[in-house]
């Protein structure tokens, strides 16, 4: 439970730390590499402590591929465009938009399963998108034009997070979540290393 809380705090404060680094003259690419270099050993340690090695020893190839694809999509591609967006828009706007990913998961799951969500869930989705329209300044053309491109990037990042969660749900039936995250983060770190 402590790890979940720490992860939530880390995700929520990431934008603030990025903005502070940008204000010191650090570029987007350097922030991304620093984030990966600092996070990857922690993911490896957690994976080791929670049995990733044993789980991966018996994992089917498709599970390795799914975890690596999820890592590329979310931790590499999604993180890259998210940090670029943070250089364009305020961190508070980015945070509000990024946390739209649960609504995206519900919407995508509904389409894939061809099943409408319940009324309460639909209401929550509508409220989410009304809130997003207010955050990006849809009601004010000047504010919206300042936020539009960066906000679009963050919504793409939120979609990569939704994709990651959906891949995780299926793949963690074959390997444990520590193994999935270890492979995902390692794939992202390898992509940053190659870049």
C-alpha positions in Angstrom: 0.0 0.0 0.0 2.9 2.3 0.8 4.3 1.8 -2.7 1.0 2.6 -4.3 0.8 5.8 -2.3 4.3 6.8 -3.2 3.7 6.0 -6.9 0.6 8.2 -6.8 2.4 11.1 -5.2 5.3 10.7 -7.7 2.9 10.7 -10.7 1.0 13.7 -9.3 4.1 15.8 -8.6 6.1 14.9 -11.8 4.8 17.9 -13.7 5.9 20.3 -10.9 9.4 18.9 -10.8 9.6 19.1 -14.7 8.5 22.7 -14.7 11.1 23.6 -12.0 13.8 21.9 -14.1 12.7 23.7 -17.3 12.9 27.0 -15.4 16.5 26.2 -14.6 17.2 25.8 -18.4 17.1 22.0 -18.5 15.7 20.8 -21.9 12.9 18.2 -22.3 15.2 15.4 -23.5 17.5 15.8 -20.5 14.5 15.7 -18.1 13.2 12.5 -19.8 16.6 10.8 -19.5 17.0 11.9 -15.9 13.6 10.5 -15.1 14.4 7.2 -16.7 17.9 6.9 -15.1 16.5 7.6 -11.7 13.3 5.4 -12.0 14.7 2.3 -13.8 16.8 1.0 -10.9 13.8 1.4 -8.5 11.6 -0.6 -10.9 14.2 -3.3 -11.1 14.5 -3.4 -7.3 10.7 -3.7 -6.8 10.6 -6.3 -9.5 13.3 -8.3 -7.7 11.6 -8.0 -4.4 8.2 -9.1 -5.8 9.2 -12.1 -7.8 9.6 -10.7 -11.3 12.5 -12.9 -12.1 10.7 -16.2 -11.3 7.5 -15.0 -13.1 9.5 -14.1 -16.2 11.3 -17.4 -16.2 8.0 -19.2 -17.1 6.4 -16.3 -19.1 5.2 -16.9 -22.6 6.8 -14.8 -25.4 3.6 -12.9 -26.0 3.7 -11.7 -22.4 7.2 -10.3 -22.8 6.2 -8.7 -26.1 3.0 -7.2 -24.6 4.9 -5.8 -21.6 7.6 -4.3 -23.8 5.0 -2.8 -26.1 3.2 -1.3 -23.1 6.5 0.2 -21.8 7.3 1.6 -25.2 3.8 3.2 -25.6 3.5 4.6 -22.1 6.9 5.1 -20.5 8.8 6.1 -23.7 6.4 7.6 -26.3 3.7 8.8 -23.8 6.3 10.2 -21.4 8.1 12.0 -24.3 5.0 13.8 -25.5 3.9 14.5 -21.9 7.1 16.2 -21.0 7.0 18.1 -24.3 3.5 19.2 -23.4 4.8 20.4 -20.0 7.1 22.8 -21.7 4.0 24.3 -23.5 1.3 24.4 -20.8 0.9 24.9 -17.1 1.4 21.9 -14.9 -2.0 22.2 -13.3 -3.6 21.9 -16.8 -1.4 18.9 -17.6 -2.3 17.2 -14.4 -6.0 17.6 -14.9 -5.8 16.3 -18.4 -3.5 13.4 -17.6 -5.9 12.0 -15.0 -8.5 11.6 -17.7 -7.0 8.1 -18.5 -9.5 6.2 -16.4 -12.3 7.6 -18.5 -10.4 6.6 -21.7 -10.0 3.1 -20.3 -13.8 2.8 -19.7 -14.6 4.2 -23.1 -12.1 1.9 -25.0 -13.3 -1.1 -23.0 -16.9 -0.3 -23.9 -16.0 -0.2 -27.6 -14.0 -3.4 -27.4 -16.6 -5.3 -25.4 -19.5 -3.7 -27.4 -21.2 -3.0 -24.1 -22.5 0.4 -22.9 -21.3 1.4 -19.4 -23.9 2.0 -16.7 -25.6 5.3 -16.2 -23.4 6.4 -13.2 -20.3 5.6 -15.3 -21.6 7.5 -18.3 -22.3 10.5 -16.0 -18.8 10.3 -14.6 -17.4 10.3 -18.2 -19.5 13.3 -19.2 -18.4 15.2 -16.1 -14.8 14.3 -16.9 -15.0 15.7 -20.4 -16.9 18.8 -19.3 -14.2 19.4 -16.7 -11.5 18.9 -19.3 -13.2 21.4 -21.6 -13.1 23.9 -18.7 -9.5 23.2 -17.8 -8.3 23.8 -21.4 -10.3 27.0 -21.7 -12.8 25.9 -24.3 -15.1 28.7 -23.2 -12.4 31.4 -23.9 -10.8 31.4 -27.4 -7.6 33.1 -26.3 -7.0 30.7 -23.4 -7.9 27.7 -25.6 -5.5 28.7 -28.4 -2.7 28.9 -25.8 -3.5 25.4 -24.4 -4.7 23.6 -27.5 -1.6 21.9 -28.8 -0.1 21.1 -25.4 -3.4 19.8 -24.2 -3.8 17.6 -27.2 -0.3 16.1 -26.5 -1.3 15.4 -22.9 -4.5 13.7 -24.1 -2.4 11.5 -26.4 -0.3 10.6 -23.3 -3.4 9.8 -21.3 -4.4 7.5 -24.2 -1.0 5.7 -23.9 -1.6 5.3 -20.2 -5.1 3.8 -20.9 -3.5 1.5 -23.4 -0.9 0.5 -20.9 -3.5 -0.4 -18.3 -5.5 -2.4 -20.7 -2.4 -4.4 -21.8 -1.5 -4.8 -18.1 -4.9 -6.3 -17.3 -4.6 -9.0 -19.9 -0.9 -9.7 -19.5 -0.8 -10.0 -15.7 -2.8 -13.1 -16.1 0.4 -14.7 -17.5 3.0 -12.9 -15.5 2.8 -10.9 -12.2 2.5 -7.2 -12.2 6.1 -6.7 -10.9 7.4 -8.7 -13.9 5.2 -6.7 -16.3 6.4 -3.4 -15.0 10.0 -4.5 -14.9 9.9 -5.5 -18.6 7.9 -2.3 -19.5 10.3 0.0 -17.8 13.4 -1.8 -19.2 12.0 -1.5 -22.7 11.4 2.2 -22.2 14.9 2.7 -20.8 16.4 0.8 -23.7 14.5 3.1 -26.1 15.9 6.2 -24.3 19.3 4.7 -24.4 19.1 4.1 -28.2 17.7 7.6 -28.7 
